[in-house]
Amino acid sequence: MTVSQATRRPILAGRQTTTPNATVTVAPPASRLSLRVPAGTVAAVSKALGIELPTRPKASASANGRHALWLGPDEWLVIDESGADLAGLLGSVADFHSAVDVSHRNVGFIVSGTGAAMTINAGCPQDLSLAAFPVGAVSRTILHKIEIVLYRTGEAEFRVECWRSFADYAFTFLSAAARDGSS
């Protein structure tokens, strides 16, 4: 008996919009973990993941292509750009925690360039000035009418995470905003 395994093609693979002020690119596939951890377990989970879970609002931590994004007092989104089995890393943690692999649920976009903040602000009411939203800042917010996780990865670069079912809408919205901002 032959067993075949389906290979999932990344949604919107290869799509990109480039304008003089902003570029919108589909982020490469990554592993993602929705993580809920009580305060007493943060150290054990951090050790297993190899990255210190941030415990301050709007904070993130990054190491070796792995990013831990603070979403709430006991909630994080962990993104691993190498595609590591994040849930598997937590198998040795005996302390209480909840870890759900959401790799196929989410899609990431990179918005970069001098007009990146303006592009996102076309649909996001958050103050994205460097003073209010510095490099490393994270927020669960909205982009027009969808929920996103917004992560500032550089002075002129953001990562936008949304559910896969909204990927085409988010990419089209961001692309139109980038084009509008360059006119």
N, C-alpha and C positions, 0 to 999 in steps of 0.2 A: 504494500500500500504506500502510495506516495503522499506525503503531507506537504502542502504548500502554505506559505505564510504570506499574507497580504502586506504590502509595504505602503504605508500611508504617505501620500505626496503632500508636502507642506502646502497649506492654503496660501494662495497669492504668491507662490514662489517666484522670485525674480522680478516682481513689480517694484518700480521705483519712479518717483517724480522728482525732477530736479529743476529748480528755478534759480535765479541769481541770488536769492536770499535764504532759501531753505531747500533741504532735500528730505524726502520722506521715503524710507526704505523698509521693506519687510525684514524684521530681525531673523537671523538664522534659527533653525529649530533649537530648542533648549528644554531641559527638564525643569519642571516647576512643581513645587510642593506647597500646598496650603497647610499651614502649621498652626496648631493651637497648643500652647504650653503654659502651665501655671508657673508662677514666679519661682517656686522651689525646684523646678525641673529645668530651668533655662540653662544652667551651667552644664548639666549632663547632655542635653540636646546640642548645645553649642559645641561641646567637645566632639561628639559623634559626627557632626556636620563639618567640623574643621573651620568654623567661622563663628565669631562671637555674635549672638543674636542681640541687636540693639534693643534698648529698653526705654528709649526716649521717643516722644512723638516726632513724626516726620523724619526719623533717622534711618540710616542704612549702614550696612557693613559689607565690604567686598574683599575677596581674596581669591586669587587664582581663577578668575572667571566665574566665581560663585558669589551671589549677591543675596543678602538677607534684608528684606524690606519690612519695616515696622508698619503694621496696619492698625493696630489697636493694642490695648494693655496686655493681651495674651495671644496676639495673632500676628503672623508673619507670612509673607510670600517669599519663598526661597527659589531663586532662579539659578540654574547651573548651565552655563553655555557649552560645556563639554558633553552634556547629555548623561551625566552620571546618574546612577540609580539612587536618588536621594532617600527614598523611603527605605531602601535596603540598608543604608548607612545607619538608620535609626533602630535596626533590629536588635541591637545589643543594649538599648536604653530600657531599663526595667521600670524607671519612673514613669508616672502617668503623662501621656501626651497624645495628641491626635495629629496624624499626618496623612494627607490625602494627595495622591499624585494627580495633578491637574494639567499635566503636560499637553494633553490633546484638547483640553478645554480652552486654553488661552492662546493668544497670538500676540506677538510683540512687534512694535514698529519703532524705528529710530527716526527721530525728527532732529535734524541738525542744521547748522548755519546761523548767520546773524539774525535771520528772521524766524528762528525756531520757536521762541517764546510767543511771538506775535501769531504764528501759525496755530499753535495750540490755543492761545487766548481767543481765537475766532469762535471757539465753542466751549471754552473752559473759563469760568469766572474767577479762578484762583489768581492771586498776585504772583506772577512768575519772575519778578525782579530778583536779581541776585541777593539783595538784602533780605527779602522775604522768603525766598525759596532758593537757598544756596546749593552748590554742588553737593550731591549726596542726599538731598531732601526727597522725601517720598510722601505721597498723598493718595488716598482713595477719593476720587472726585468724579466729575462728569465731563464728557465731551459731547456737546450738544444734547442729545437725549439718551446717551448710553453711559453706563458706569465704566470707569477706567481706573487703573493704578498708574500714577504718573511718577516717574523717577528721573531726577536730574542727574545725568552721568557726566556732564561737563558744563563749562560756562555757556556754551552754545549748542548743547546736545541733551536730548531727553529720550527716555524709553517710555513708550505708551503700551500698556498691557490691557487687552480687552478679551472678552469671550469670543471664541471662534465664530459663533453665529453672527457676531457684529463686525467681523473683520473687514468685509467688503465695504460696509457702510463707513467704518472708521477710516480706512485707507482713502476712500473717495472723498470724504469730508476733509481730511488733512491735506490731501493733494489739491483740492479746490482752494483751501485756505492759503496754501503755500503759493499757488498761482496768483490769487487775489492780492497777496501781500507784496508781490514783486511788480505789480503794475503801477 
